[in-house]
Amino acid sequence: MGGYAAFVWPAYGASALALGGLAVALVRRRAAAKKRLAALERGRGKSET
């Protein structure tokens, strides 16, 4: 890498870490949204009957 490996590999690592963190946040947010939707649907079903 022409002497730049000390800068390139940490940059790859930081990018992978950031993308991994975003993926984890996305999965958590999706799970929370599914729980909230289920709660809203349960509440709506009770008021319509």
Phi, psi and omega in degrees: 000015175067030178087001181260005183301327180295341179257326185287311183296318175297327177294319175298317180297316179296321178295316179296320178296317179295316179294322177296318177297320177295322179295318178296316179298321179296316180295316179296317181294322178295317179297318179295321179293322178295319178297316181295319178298317179298319179295318179295320180293322177296318180293322180291323181295326180288322184283339182277341184274000000 
